[in-house]
Amino acid sequence: MSESAITARYIEVTAHDLPLSCPTPAMSVWNTHPKVGIPLAHGGEARCPYCGTLYKFTGELPKGHH
């Protein structure tokens, strides 16, 4: 994930970015909203309820730990 502003509307994430929260550590701090967890349970896509940024999982899915 590259440096981005909170105005980003689409961000691709990988297993390295999990667990996912918005705003991400790469987003500018001056214009962030409260941190919220983003579950990627629905086809690997989810929207932030605060800013509407769409997160889409790309790459290989992480293996279970069991």
CORUR-V997373 format. One record per backbone hydrogen bond with DSSP energy under -0.5 kcal/mol. NH is the residue of the N-H (numbers start at 1). CO is the residue of the C=O. If there is no record, write none. Layout:
nh co
NH CO
NH CO
This chain:
nh co
4 26
8 5
11 54
13 56
17 14
18 15
22 36
27 24
28 4
32 29
36 22
38 20
39 37
42 45
43 41
44 40
45 42
46 55
48 53
52 48
54 9
55 46
55 53
56 11
57 44
58 13
